[in-house]
Amino acid sequence: MDKRENVINTCLILLVMDFFIVIYAIVYNLINNSDLINKIQKSLL
């Protein structure tokens, strides 16, 4: 039982870490692309 619980816990931790990495990547890309967004807004105005 203990080994199985440990495996489940490690899988959950890895899933949570992957989730945070994906969110971080999206936020990072949005911050990097903010210049692009500003240019688009200026060209539209």
PyMOL Python script that loads the backbone (N, CA, C, O; Angstrom):
from pymol import cmd

cmd.read_pdbstr("""\
ATOM      1  N   MET A   1       0.838  -1.216   0.000  1.00  0.00           N
ATOM      2  CA  MET A   1       0.000   0.000   0.000  1.00  0.00           C
ATOM      3  C   MET A   1       0.874   1.268   0.000  1.00  0.00           C
ATOM      4  O   MET A   1       0.602   2.225  -0.725  1.00  0.00           O
ATOM      5  N   ASP A   2       1.910   1.249   0.818  1.00  0.00           N
ATOM      6  CA  ASP A   2       2.761   2.439   0.912  1.00  0.00           C
ATOM      7  C   ASP A   2       3.427   2.760  -0.430  1.00  0.00           C
ATOM      8  O   ASP A   2       3.475   3.914  -0.854  1.00  0.00           O
ATOM      9  N   LYS A   3       3.942   1.709  -1.092  1.00  0.00           N
ATOM     10  CA  LYS A   3       4.594   1.939  -2.388  1.00  0.00           C
ATOM     11  C   LYS A   3       3.608   2.505  -3.396  1.00  0.00           C
ATOM     12  O   LYS A   3       3.930   3.431  -4.141  1.00  0.00           O
ATOM     13  N   ARG A   4       2.405   1.944  -3.416  1.00  0.00           N
ATOM     14  CA  ARG A   4       1.388   2.418  -4.366  1.00  0.00           C
ATOM     15  C   ARG A   4       1.043   3.880  -4.074  1.00  0.00           C
ATOM     16  O   ARG A   4       0.927   4.685  -4.998  1.00  0.00           O
ATOM     17  N   GLU A   5       0.879   4.223  -2.799  1.00  0.00           N
ATOM     18  CA  GLU A   5       0.568   5.611  -2.435  1.00  0.00           C
ATOM     19  C   GLU A   5       1.703   6.540  -2.859  1.00  0.00           C
ATOM     20  O   GLU A   5       1.459   7.647  -3.340  1.00  0.00           O
ATOM     21  N   ASN A   6       2.938   6.090  -2.679  1.00  0.00           N
ATOM     22  CA  ASN A   6       4.084   6.911  -3.088  1.00  0.00           C
ATOM     23  C   ASN A   6       4.073   7.160  -4.589  1.00  0.00           C
ATOM     24  O   ASN A   6       4.344   8.273  -5.039  1.00  0.00           O
ATOM     25  N   VAL A   7       3.763   6.130  -5.360  1.00  0.00           N
ATOM     26  CA  VAL A   7       3.710   6.272  -6.822  1.00  0.00           C
ATOM     27  C   VAL A   7       2.624   7.262  -7.211  1.00  0.00           C
ATOM     28  O   VAL A   7       2.841   8.123  -8.065  1.00  0.00           O
ATOM     29  N   ILE A   8       1.451   7.144  -6.587  1.00  0.00           N
ATOM     30  CA  ILE A   8       0.337   8.059  -6.879  1.00  0.00           C
ATOM     31  C   ILE A   8       0.731   9.490  -6.519  1.00  0.00           C
ATOM     32  O   ILE A   8       0.461  10.423  -7.275  1.00  0.00           O
ATOM     33  N   ASN A   9       1.374   9.658  -5.355  1.00  0.00           N
ATOM     34  CA  ASN A   9       1.795  10.998  -4.925  1.00  0.00           C
ATOM     35  C   ASN A   9       2.801  11.594  -5.901  1.00  0.00           C
ATOM     36  O   ASN A   9       2.696  12.768  -6.257  1.00  0.00           O
ATOM     37  N   THR A  10       3.778  10.796  -6.338  1.00  0.00           N
ATOM     38  CA  THR A  10       4.772  11.326  -7.281  1.00  0.00           C
ATOM     39  C   THR A  10       4.113  11.693  -8.600  1.00  0.00           C
ATOM     40  O   THR A  10       4.461  12.713  -9.194  1.00  0.00           O
ATOM     41  N   CYS A  11       3.179  10.895  -9.068  1.00  0.00           N
ATOM     42  CA  CYS A  11       2.469  11.199 -10.316  1.00  0.00           C
ATOM     43  C   CYS A  11       1.699  12.510 -10.187  1.00  0.00           C
ATOM     44  O   CYS A  11       1.713  13.335 -11.101  1.00  0.00           O
ATOM     45  N   LEU A  12       1.030  12.699  -9.055  1.00  0.00           N
ATOM     46  CA  LEU A  12       0.271  13.930  -8.829  1.00  0.00           C
ATOM     47  C   LEU A  12       1.208  15.133  -8.802  1.00  0.00           C
ATOM     48  O   LEU A  12       0.907  16.173  -9.387  1.00  0.00           O
ATOM     49  N   ILE A  13       2.347  14.989  -8.118  1.00  0.00           N
ATOM     50  CA  ILE A  13       3.316  16.091  -8.038  1.00  0.00           C
ATOM     51  C   ILE A  13       3.813  16.447  -9.439  1.00  0.00           C
ATOM     52  O   ILE A  13       3.910  17.624  -9.786  1.00  0.00           O
ATOM     53  N   LEU A  14       4.128  15.425 -10.244  1.00  0.00           N
ATOM     54  CA  LEU A  14       4.606  15.675 -11.608  1.00  0.00           C
ATOM     55  C   LEU A  14       3.532  16.358 -12.451  1.00  0.00           C
ATOM     56  O   LEU A  14       3.837  17.261 -13.230  1.00  0.00           O
ATOM     57  N   LEU A  15       2.286  15.935 -12.300  1.00  0.00           N
ATOM     58  CA  LEU A  15       1.187  16.555 -13.045  1.00  0.00           C
ATOM     59  C   LEU A  15       1.036  18.024 -12.663  1.00  0.00           C
ATOM     60  O   LEU A  15       0.875  18.886 -13.526  1.00  0.00           O
ATOM     61  N   VAL A  16       1.088  18.301 -11.360  1.00  0.00           N
ATOM     62  CA  VAL A  16       0.962  19.688 -10.879  1.00  0.00           C
ATOM     63  C   VAL A  16       2.116  20.528 -11.412  1.00  0.00           C
ATOM     64  O   VAL A  16       1.917  21.664 -11.844  1.00  0.00           O
ATOM     65  N   MET A  17       3.333  19.963 -11.380  1.00  0.00           N
ATOM     66  CA  MET A  17       4.498  20.689 -11.891  1.00  0.00           C
ATOM     67  C   MET A  17       4.337  20.994 -13.374  1.00  0.00           C
ATOM     68  O   MET A  17       4.606  22.114 -13.809  1.00  0.00           O
ATOM     69  N   ASP A  18       3.898  20.008 -14.153  1.00  0.00           N
ATOM     70  CA  ASP A  18       3.672  20.222 -15.588  1.00  0.00           C
ATOM     71  C   ASP A  18       2.637  21.324 -15.809  1.00  0.00           C
ATOM     72  O   ASP A  18       2.799  22.174 -16.685  1.00  0.00           O
ATOM     73  N   PHE A  19       1.570  21.300 -15.002  1.00  0.00           N
ATOM     74  CA  PHE A  19       0.507  22.295 -15.092  1.00  0.00           C
ATOM     75  C   PHE A  19       1.074  23.697 -14.876  1.00  0.00           C
ATOM     76  O   PHE A  19       0.774  24.622 -15.631  1.00  0.00           O
ATOM     77  N   PHE A  20       1.912  23.845 -13.818  1.00  0.00           N
ATOM     78  CA  PHE A  20       2.494  25.153 -13.524  1.00  0.00           C
ATOM     79  C   PHE A  20       3.463  25.588 -14.619  1.00  0.00           C
ATOM     80  O   PHE A  20       3.533  26.769 -14.956  1.00  0.00           O
ATOM     81  N   ILE A  21       4.214  24.627 -15.178  1.00  0.00           N
ATOM     82  CA  ILE A  21       5.152  24.959 -16.254  1.00  0.00           C
ATOM     83  C   ILE A  21       4.392  25.483 -17.469  1.00  0.00           C
ATOM     84  O   ILE A  21       4.824  26.443 -18.106  1.00  0.00           O
ATOM     85  N   VAL A  22       3.264  24.858 -17.792  1.00  0.00           N
ATOM     86  CA  VAL A  22       2.450  25.292 -18.934  1.00  0.00           C
ATOM     87  C   VAL A  22       1.913  26.698 -18.692  1.00  0.00           C
ATOM     88  O   VAL A  22       1.972  27.546 -19.582  1.00  0.00           O
ATOM     89  N   ILE A  23       1.384  26.952 -17.478  1.00  0.00           N
ATOM     90  CA  ILE A  23       0.858  28.284 -17.144  1.00  0.00           C
ATOM     91  C   ILE A  23       1.973  29.320 -17.241  1.00  0.00           C
ATOM     92  O   ILE A  23       1.780  30.401 -17.796  1.00  0.00           O
ATOM     93  N   TYR A  24       3.162  28.975 -16.689  1.00  0.00           N
ATOM     94  CA  TYR A  24       4.304  29.889 -16.725  1.00  0.00           C
ATOM     95  C   TYR A  24       4.691  30.215 -18.169  1.00  0.00           C
ATOM     96  O   TYR A  24       4.966  31.367 -18.503  1.00  0.00           O
ATOM     97  N   ALA A  25       4.707  29.191 -19.017  1.00  0.00           N
ATOM     98  CA  ALA A  25       5.070  29.391 -20.422  1.00  0.00           C
ATOM     99  C   ALA A  25       4.075  30.321 -21.112  1.00  0.00           C
ATOM    100  O   ALA A  25       4.469  31.203 -21.875  1.00  0.00           O
ATOM    101  N   ILE A  26       2.782  30.121 -20.841  1.00  0.00           N
ATOM    102  CA  ILE A  26       1.745  30.964 -21.451  1.00  0.00           C
ATOM    103  C   ILE A  26       1.900  32.411 -20.994  1.00  0.00           C
ATOM    104  O   ILE A  26       1.863  33.333 -21.809  1.00  0.00           O
ATOM    105  N   VAL A  27       2.073  32.607 -19.683  1.00  0.00           N
ATOM    106  CA  VAL A  27       2.233  33.964 -19.138  1.00  0.00           C
ATOM    107  C   VAL A  27       3.489  34.615 -19.710  1.00  0.00           C
ATOM    108  O   VAL A  27       3.468  35.782 -20.101  1.00  0.00           O
ATOM    109  N   TYR A  28       4.591  33.850 -19.755  1.00  0.00           N
ATOM    110  CA  TYR A  28       5.859  34.358 -20.291  1.00  0.00           C
ATOM    111  C   TYR A  28       5.690  34.802 -21.742  1.00  0.00           C
ATOM    112  O   TYR A  28       6.181  35.862 -22.131  1.00  0.00           O
ATOM    113  N   ASN A  29       4.996  33.990 -22.540  1.00  0.00           N
ATOM    114  CA  ASN A  29       4.760  34.332 -23.945  1.00  0.00           C
ATOM    115  C   ASN A  29       3.889  35.576 -24.070  1.00  0.00           C
ATOM    116  O   ASN A  29       4.131  36.421 -24.931  1.00  0.00           O
ATOM    117  N   LEU A  30       2.870  35.691 -23.208  1.00  0.00           N
ATOM    118  CA  LEU A  30       2.003  36.871 -23.245  1.00  0.00           C
ATOM    119  C   LEU A  30       2.805  38.125 -22.917  1.00  0.00           C
ATOM    120  O   LEU A  30       2.619  39.163 -23.551  1.00  0.00           O
ATOM    121  N   ILE A  31       3.704  38.035 -21.920  1.00  0.00           N
ATOM    122  CA  ILE A  31       4.525  39.189 -21.539  1.00  0.00           C
ATOM    123  C   ILE A  31       5.466  39.550 -22.686  1.00  0.00           C
ATOM    124  O   ILE A  31       5.637  40.726 -23.007  1.00  0.00           O
ATOM    125  N   ASN A  32       6.080  38.533 -23.306  1.00  0.00           N
ATOM    126  CA  ASN A  32       7.006  38.783 -24.419  1.00  0.00           C
ATOM    127  C   ASN A  32       6.278  39.346 -25.628  1.00  0.00           C
ATOM    128  O   ASN A  32       6.837  40.157 -26.367  1.00  0.00           O
ATOM    129  N   ASN A  33       5.031  38.922 -25.838  1.00  0.00           N
ATOM    130  CA  ASN A  33       4.271  39.358 -27.006  1.00  0.00           C
ATOM    131  C   ASN A  33       3.511  40.656 -26.752  1.00  0.00           C
ATOM    132  O   ASN A  33       2.769  41.114 -27.621  1.00  0.00           O
ATOM    133  N   SER A  34       3.686  41.263 -25.559  1.00  0.00           N
ATOM    134  CA  SER A  34       2.962  42.494 -25.248  1.00  0.00           C
ATOM    135  C   SER A  34       3.376  43.610 -26.206  1.00  0.00           C
ATOM    136  O   SER A  34       2.557  44.457 -26.565  1.00  0.00           O
ATOM    137  N   ASP A  35       4.659  43.614 -26.626  1.00  0.00           N
ATOM    138  CA  ASP A  35       5.104  44.605 -27.611  1.00  0.00           C
ATOM    139  C   ASP A  35       4.334  44.427 -28.911  1.00  0.00           C
ATOM    140  O   ASP A  35       3.883  45.399 -29.517  1.00  0.00           O
ATOM    141  N   LEU A  36       4.188  43.187 -29.328  1.00  0.00           N
ATOM    142  CA  LEU A  36       3.450  42.859 -30.546  1.00  0.00           C
ATOM    143  C   LEU A  36       2.000  43.311 -30.419  1.00  0.00           C
ATOM    144  O   LEU A  36       1.433  43.865 -31.361  1.00  0.00           O
ATOM    145  N   ILE A  37       1.398  43.072 -29.241  1.00  0.00           N
ATOM    146  CA  ILE A  37       0.008  43.474 -28.991  1.00  0.00           C
ATOM    147  C   ILE A  37      -0.104  44.996 -29.069  1.00  0.00           C
ATOM    148  O   ILE A  37      -1.057  45.520 -29.646  1.00  0.00           O
ATOM    149  N   ASN A  38       0.873  45.707 -28.487  1.00  0.00           N
ATOM    150  CA  ASN A  38       0.862  47.172 -28.533  1.00  0.00           C
ATOM    151  C   ASN A  38       0.948  47.672 -29.969  1.00  0.00           C
ATOM    152  O   ASN A  38       0.245  48.611 -30.344  1.00  0.00           O
ATOM    153  N   LYS A  39       1.804  47.051 -30.773  1.00  0.00           N
ATOM    154  CA  LYS A  39       1.938  47.446 -32.178  1.00  0.00           C
ATOM    155  C   LYS A  39       0.629  47.245 -32.926  1.00  0.00           C
ATOM    156  O   LYS A  39       0.221  48.087 -33.726  1.00  0.00           O
ATOM    157  N   ILE A  40      -0.030  46.108 -32.655  1.00  0.00           N
ATOM    158  CA  ILE A  40      -1.304  45.818 -33.322  1.00  0.00           C
ATOM    159  C   ILE A  40      -2.346  46.860 -32.918  1.00  0.00           C
ATOM    160  O   ILE A  40      -3.093  47.358 -33.761  1.00  0.00           O
ATOM    161  N   GLN A  41      -2.393  47.188 -31.620  1.00  0.00           N
ATOM    162  CA  GLN A  41      -3.363  48.182 -31.147  1.00  0.00           C
ATOM    163  C   GLN A  41      -3.087  49.544 -31.780  1.00  0.00           C
ATOM    164  O   GLN A  41      -4.020  50.245 -32.169  1.00  0.00           O
ATOM    165  N   LYS A  42      -1.803  49.926 -31.885  1.00  0.00           N
ATOM    166  CA  LYS A  42      -1.456  51.211 -32.486  1.00  0.00           C
ATOM    167  C   LYS A  42      -1.831  51.241 -33.962  1.00  0.00           C
ATOM    168  O   LYS A  42      -2.317  52.255 -34.463  1.00  0.00           O
ATOM    169  N   SER A  43      -1.606  50.133 -34.655  1.00  0.00           N
ATOM    170  CA  SER A  43      -1.927  50.088 -36.085  1.00  0.00           C
ATOM    171  C   SER A  43      -3.442  50.123 -36.303  1.00  0.00           C
ATOM    172  O   SER A  43      -3.915  50.624 -37.323  1.00  0.00           O
ATOM    173  N   LEU A  44      -4.204  49.584 -35.331  1.00  0.00           N
ATOM    174  CA  LEU A  44      -5.662  49.603 -35.451  1.00  0.00           C
ATOM    175  C   LEU A  44      -6.207  50.998 -35.178  1.00  0.00           C
ATOM    176  O   LEU A  44      -7.211  51.396 -35.769  1.00  0.00           O
ATOM    177  N   LEU A  45      -5.558  51.747 -34.290  1.00  0.00           N
ATOM    178  CA  LEU A  45      -6.066  53.083 -33.940  1.00  0.00           C
ATOM    179  C   LEU A  45      -5.773  54.100 -35.031  1.00  0.00           C
ATOM    180  O   LEU A  45      -6.132  55.270 -34.896  1.00  0.00           O
TER     181      LEU A  45
END
""", "prot")
cmd.dss("prot")
cmd.show_as("cartoon", "prot")
cmd.util.cbc("prot")
cmd.orient("prot")
